[in-house]
Amino acid sequence: MAIARTGRLAIGGIGVCAATMLAACGGALTAPGTGSPAQTGAVSQARQDTGGGCPLKRCIIVTSETGYHNKPLAAVFFFARGVNGNVSPAGAITGSKTMLGIIPAGLAMDSHGNLYVANSSSNAITVYAAGAEGNVAPIRTIIGPETRLKTPAGIAIDSQDKLYVANQTNYGSHITIYASNANGNAAPIRTIRGRNTGLNFPWGLALDSQSNLYVANETYSGSVTVYAPDAHGNATPLRTITGSATQLREPAGLAVDASGYLYVNDTDGYNTIAIFAPDANGNVAPLSYFTSGYSAFNIALDGHDKMYVTNVGYDDPPFIQIFAAGTIGNKGRLLRQIGGQRTKFIWPTGILVR
């Protein structure tokens, strides 16, 4: 389910899609250890501006698309790290001043705790100050013809706060890279584009400890392509993971841990989470893979490598799953699940854990 396809549904037929999910969200989810009032109370006790990118010491940050007839508006939600079940967000960025488009997709955070959101429908990147909450205006917005943004999806930020954006288009898929202070109609400092790149509907982006760039190409018989830190132009990938043995068909979200293990969420078929060894290349089998929820879309890791997976839902309510850490022999042990009417999820896509 490519974001471009999601975008066409959301822009051209948002009423049917979102109305179905709004109705579905009213039902309760069956999840292990549904959150208690004590857990919910812990959220309010934890609320404080720590100078980070959310109003909590440790949080899960999730983007959610707009609802039927723009009610509710698109949002960035904040949840305390340990919540479970049908819980309300601890805070949100939402409202007319935020400039969030109807399809907020990828999320990233820079070294100052500023929060970046890729807005696929408006071809813009909005940036919010660390700890921002409510109906707040972005401190910067990257938008305009010189930016070369076209259906921006996944985003990532490197150790120097440069911004990487996956532009998911039917033709001419490309990655654009921006200076750390980019604002307005800013041209990219580098662009990866061309036949040699292997880019095809790129969605998820991740950077490893060596600043190599990983890209999930969400097209049927999809791939993960890996590029050198200074890649630009019609650059050939250092490595390409693709083929029947990989279990990859339509990879969307991905993450790389501190040891270089690659985690990929595949949106096709059984919504597989596949985990690959560092330096995996070619038609190679993953070290481990398991089936997550229906319509699983994006993935993030916390500092202990627990996996957080967004499930966007079609006729079923959307939710977030949290799986135990483990790269070899992992069978997808589900620790917690966040979902239900109180979460306010419509179509949760981007996810970040801090």
C-alpha positions as CSV (number, residue, x, y, z in Angstrom):
1,M,0.0,0.0,0.0
2,A,2.2,2.8,-1.3
3,I,1.7,6.2,0.2
4,A,1.1,7.6,-3.2
5,R,-1.8,5.1,-3.5
6,T,-2.9,6.1,-0.1
7,G,-2.7,9.7,-1.1
8,R,-4.9,9.2,-4.1
9,L,-7.5,7.5,-1.9
10,A,-7.3,10.2,0.7
11,I,-7.4,13.1,-1.7
12,G,-9.9,11.7,-4.2
13,G,-12.0,9.5,-1.9
14,I,-11.2,10.4,1.7
15,G,-14.8,10.3,2.7
16,V,-15.3,6.5,2.1
17,C,-12.0,5.5,3.5
18,A,-11.9,7.6,6.6
19,A,-15.6,7.2,7.4
20,T,-15.1,3.4,7.5
21,M,-12.2,3.8,9.9
22,L,-14.1,6.3,12.1
23,A,-16.9,3.9,12.5
24,A,-14.5,1.0,13.1
25,C,-12.5,2.9,15.7
26,G,-15.5,2.9,18.1
27,G,-15.0,-0.8,18.7
28,A,-12.7,-2.1,21.4
29,L,-9.6,-4.0,20.6
30,T,-8.7,-7.3,22.1
31,A,-5.2,-6.7,23.4
32,P,-3.1,-8.4,26.1
33,G,-3.1,-6.6,29.4
34,T,-5.5,-3.7,28.5
35,G,-4.3,-0.5,30.1
36,S,-5.7,0.2,33.6
37,P,-6.7,3.6,35.0
38,A,-3.4,3.6,36.9
39,Q,-1.5,3.4,33.6
40,T,-3.6,6.1,32.1
41,G,-3.0,8.3,35.1
42,A,0.7,7.8,34.7
43,V,0.5,9.7,31.4
44,S,-0.7,12.9,33.0
45,Q,1.9,12.6,35.8
46,A,4.7,12.2,33.2
47,R,3.6,15.3,31.2
48,Q,6.4,17.8,31.2
49,D,8.5,19.7,28.7
50,T,11.9,18.1,28.9
51,G,13.4,20.1,26.0
52,G,12.9,17.0,23.8
53,G,10.6,16.7,20.8
54,C,7.5,15.8,22.8
55,P,5.8,16.8,26.1
56,L,6.9,13.6,27.8
57,K,10.2,12.2,29.1
58,R,9.8,9.1,26.9
59,C,7.2,8.9,24.3
60,I,5.7,7.3,21.2
61,I,5.0,9.9,18.4
62,V,2.5,9.0,15.7
63,T,1.1,10.9,12.7
64,S,-2.6,10.3,11.8
65,E,-4.5,11.4,8.7
66,T,-7.5,13.7,8.7
67,G,-10.9,12.2,9.1
68,Y,-14.2,12.4,7.1
69,H,-14.9,16.0,6.0
70,N,-11.7,17.1,7.8
71,K,-13.1,16.0,11.2
72,P,-10.9,15.4,13.1
73,L,-8.0,17.3,11.5
74,A,-4.7,15.5,10.8
75,A,-2.5,15.3,13.9
76,V,0.7,14.3,15.5
77,F,-0.1,12.4,18.7
78,F,2.1,11.8,21.7
79,F,1.7,8.8,24.0
80,A,3.7,7.8,27.1
81,R,6.1,5.0,26.3
82,G,4.5,2.4,28.5
83,V,0.8,2.9,27.7
84,N,-1.4,0.0,26.6
85,G,-4.9,-0.5,25.3
86,N,-7.5,2.2,24.6
87,V,-5.8,5.3,26.0
88,S,-6.0,9.0,25.1
89,P,-2.9,10.8,23.7
90,A,-0.9,12.7,26.3
91,G,-0.8,15.6,23.8
92,A,-1.1,16.4,20.1
93,I,0.0,18.9,17.4
94,T,-3.2,19.6,15.5
95,G,-5.2,22.6,14.2
96,S,-5.5,25.2,11.5
97,K,-2.1,26.9,12.4
98,T,-0.1,23.7,12.1
99,M,-0.1,23.5,8.3
100,L,-0.4,19.8,8.5
101,G,-1.7,18.4,5.3
102,I,-4.4,15.7,5.2
103,I,-1.7,13.1,4.8
104,P,1.1,13.6,7.4
105,A,3.4,10.7,6.7
106,G,7.0,10.3,7.8
107,L,8.4,11.6,11.1
108,A,12.0,12.5,12.2
109,M,13.7,14.5,15.0
110,D,16.9,16.5,14.9
111,S,19.6,16.8,17.6
112,H,17.7,19.8,19.1
113,G,14.5,17.9,19.5
114,N,12.7,19.7,16.6
115,L,10.1,17.5,15.0
116,Y,9.8,17.1,11.2
117,V,6.7,15.9,9.4
118,A,6.4,14.9,5.8
119,N,3.1,16.1,4.4
120,S,2.4,14.0,1.3
121,S,-0.7,15.8,0.1
122,S,0.8,19.3,0.2
123,N,4.3,18.4,-0.9
124,A,5.8,20.1,2.2
125,I,7.9,19.4,5.3
126,T,6.8,21.1,8.4
127,V,9.1,21.6,11.4
128,Y,7.9,22.1,15.0
129,A,9.9,23.4,17.9
130,A,11.0,20.9,20.6
131,G,8.1,20.3,23.0
132,A,5.6,22.0,20.7
133,E,2.0,21.0,21.4
134,G,-1.5,22.1,20.4
135,N,-2.5,24.4,17.5
136,V,1.0,25.7,16.9
137,A,2.6,27.1,13.7
138,P,5.7,25.4,12.4
139,I,9.0,27.1,13.0
140,R,10.0,26.3,9.4
141,T,8.3,24.9,6.4
142,I,10.1,23.5,3.3
143,I,7.8,24.0,0.4
144,G,7.9,25.3,-3.2
145,P,9.0,24.2,-6.7
146,E,12.7,24.5,-6.0
147,T,12.5,21.9,-3.2
148,R,11.7,19.1,-5.7
149,L,9.3,17.6,-3.1
150,K,6.8,15.3,-4.8
151,T,4.6,13.2,-2.5
152,P,7.1,13.1,0.4
153,A,6.8,10.0,2.5
154,G,9.5,8.6,4.8
155,I,12.1,11.0,6.2
156,A,15.3,10.7,8.1
157,I,17.9,13.1,9.7
158,D,21.6,12.4,9.9
159,S,24.1,13.2,12.7
160,Q,24.7,16.7,11.1
161,D,20.9,17.4,11.1
162,K,20.7,17.1,7.3
163,L,17.2,16.0,6.2
164,Y,16.6,13.1,3.8
165,V,13.2,12.8,2.1
166,A,11.7,9.9,0.0
167,N,9.7,11.3,-2.8
168,Q,7.2,8.6,-3.9
169,T,6.1,9.3,-7.4
170,N,4.9,7.1,-10.2
171,Y,7.7,8.3,-12.4
172,G,11.1,9.7,-11.4
173,S,11.2,8.5,-7.8
174,H,14.0,10.3,-5.9
175,I,15.6,11.1,-2.6
176,T,16.2,14.8,-1.8
177,I,18.7,15.9,0.9
178,Y,18.5,19.4,2.6
179,A,20.7,21.5,4.7
180,S,20.0,21.5,8.4
181,N,18.5,25.0,8.4
182,A,16.5,24.5,5.1
183,N,13.4,26.7,5.0
184,G,10.9,27.9,2.5
185,N,11.5,27.3,-1.2
186,A,14.9,25.7,-0.5
187,A,16.7,23.6,-3.2
188,P,18.1,20.3,-2.0
189,I,21.9,20.1,-1.5
190,R,21.9,16.7,-3.1
191,T,19.4,14.5,-5.0
192,I,19.6,10.8,-5.6
193,R,17.7,10.0,-8.9
194,G,18.1,8.0,-12.0
195,R,17.8,4.5,-13.5
196,N,20.9,3.2,-11.8
197,T,19.6,4.0,-8.3
198,G,17.0,1.3,-8.2
199,L,14.5,3.6,-6.6
200,N,10.9,2.7,-7.1
201,F,8.1,4.2,-4.9
202,P,10.5,4.8,-2.0
203,W,8.9,5.0,1.4
204,G,10.9,4.2,4.5
205,L,14.3,5.7,5.1
206,A,16.9,4.9,7.7
207,L,20.5,5.8,8.4
208,D,23.0,3.4,10.0
209,S,25.9,4.4,12.3
210,Q,28.1,4.9,9.3
211,S,25.5,7.3,7.7
212,N,24.7,4.8,4.9
213,L,21.2,5.4,3.7
214,Y,18.6,2.6,3.6
215,V,15.5,2.9,1.4
216,A,12.4,0.7,1.3
217,N,11.1,0.6,-2.3
218,E,7.4,-0.1,-1.9
219,T,6.6,-1.6,-5.3
220,Y,5.5,-5.2,-6.0
221,S,8.6,-7.4,-5.9
222,G,10.1,-4.6,-3.8
223,S,13.5,-4.0,-2.5
224,V,15.7,-2.3,0.1
225,T,18.5,-0.3,-1.5
226,V,21.5,1.0,0.4
227,Y,23.6,4.0,-0.6
228,A,26.9,5.5,0.5
229,P,26.8,8.6,2.8
230,D,27.8,10.9,-0.1
231,A,25.6,9.3,-2.8
232,H,24.1,11.8,-5.3
233,G,22.8,11.8,-8.8
234,N,22.3,8.6,-10.7
235,A,24.1,6.6,-7.9
236,T,24.3,2.8,-7.9
237,P,23.4,1.3,-4.5
238,L,26.1,-0.3,-2.4
239,R,23.7,-3.2,-1.8
240,T,20.3,-4.2,-2.9
241,I,18.1,-6.7,-0.9
242,T,15.5,-8.2,-3.2
243,G,14.3,-11.6,-4.5
244,S,12.0,-14.4,-3.4
245,A,14.1,-15.5,-0.5
246,T,13.9,-12.1,1.2
247,Q,10.2,-12.3,1.9
248,L,9.9,-8.7,0.7
249,R,7.1,-7.8,-1.7
250,E,6.0,-4.3,-0.8
251,P,8.4,-3.0,1.9
252,A,7.3,0.3,3.5
253,G,8.7,1.0,6.9
254,L,12.3,0.1,8.0
255,A,14.7,0.7,10.8
256,V,18.4,0.0,11.5
257,D,19.6,-0.8,15.1
258,A,22.9,0.3,16.6
259,S,24.5,-3.0,15.5
260,G,23.5,-2.7,11.9
261,Y,20.6,-5.2,11.9
262,L,17.8,-4.1,9.5
263,Y,14.1,-4.4,10.3
264,V,11.7,-4.2,7.4
265,N,7.9,-4.0,7.5
266,D,6.3,-5.5,4.4
267,T,2.7,-4.3,3.6
268,D,1.8,-7.1,1.2
269,G,0.2,-10.4,2.0
270,Y,0.9,-11.4,5.6
271,N,2.4,-8.1,6.7
272,T,5.7,-9.6,7.5
273,I,8.4,-8.1,9.7
274,A,11.7,-9.3,8.3
275,I,15.0,-8.9,10.2
276,F,18.3,-9.0,8.1
277,A,21.9,-9.4,9.2
278,P,24.2,-6.4,8.9
279,D,25.6,-6.2,5.3
280,A,22.8,-8.4,3.9
281,N,22.8,-8.2,0.1
282,G,21.0,-9.8,-2.8
283,N,18.4,-12.5,-2.7
284,V,19.2,-13.4,0.9
285,A,16.8,-14.9,3.5
286,P,16.2,-12.8,6.6
287,L,17.5,-14.0,9.9
288,S,14.0,-13.9,11.3
289,Y,10.5,-13.0,10.2
290,F,7.0,-13.1,11.6
291,T,3.5,-11.8,10.9
292,S,2.4,-8.7,12.5
293,G,-1.2,-7.2,12.5
294,Y,-3.3,-6.7,9.5
295,S,-2.4,-3.7,7.3
296,A,0.9,-3.2,9.2
297,F,2.7,-0.2,7.6
298,N,5.6,1.4,9.5
299,I,8.1,0.4,12.1
300,A,10.3,2.1,14.7
301,L,12.7,0.9,17.4
302,D,13.3,2.1,20.9
303,G,16.7,2.2,22.7
304,H,16.3,-1.5,23.6
305,D,15.2,-2.5,20.1
306,K,11.6,-3.3,20.9
307,M,9.6,-2.9,17.7
308,Y,6.7,-0.4,17.3
309,V,4.5,-1.1,14.3
310,T,1.7,1.1,12.9
311,N,-1.4,-0.8,11.6
312,V,-3.4,1.5,9.4
313,G,-6.6,-0.5,9.1
314,Y,-9.1,-0.8,6.3
315,D,-12.4,-2.2,7.6
316,D,-10.7,-2.7,11.0
317,P,-9.7,-0.2,13.6
318,P,-6.1,1.1,13.4
319,F,-3.6,0.4,16.2
320,I,0.0,0.3,17.3
321,Q,1.7,-3.0,18.2
322,I,4.8,-3.3,20.4
323,F,6.9,-6.4,19.9
324,A,9.7,-7.8,22.0
325,A,13.3,-7.2,20.9
326,G,15.3,-9.9,19.2
327,T,17.0,-10.4,15.9
328,I,17.4,-14.2,15.7
329,G,14.5,-16.6,16.3
330,N,12.1,-13.8,17.1
331,K,8.5,-15.0,16.7
332,G,6.9,-11.7,17.1
333,R,6.0,-11.9,20.8
334,L,3.4,-9.1,21.3
335,L,4.0,-7.1,24.4
336,R,1.3,-4.4,24.1
337,Q,-1.2,-2.9,21.7
338,I,-2.4,0.7,21.6
339,G,-5.8,1.2,19.9
340,G,-9.4,2.2,20.3
341,Q,-11.6,5.2,20.1
342,R,-9.7,7.2,22.8
343,T,-6.5,7.1,20.8
344,K,-8.1,9.2,18.0
345,F,-6.3,7.2,15.4
346,I,-7.6,7.6,11.8
347,W,-4.8,6.3,9.6
348,P,-1.6,6.2,11.7
349,T,1.4,6.2,9.4
350,G,4.6,7.7,10.7
351,I,6.0,6.6,14.0
352,L,8.9,7.7,16.2
353,V,10.0,6.5,19.6
354,R,11.9,8.7,22.0
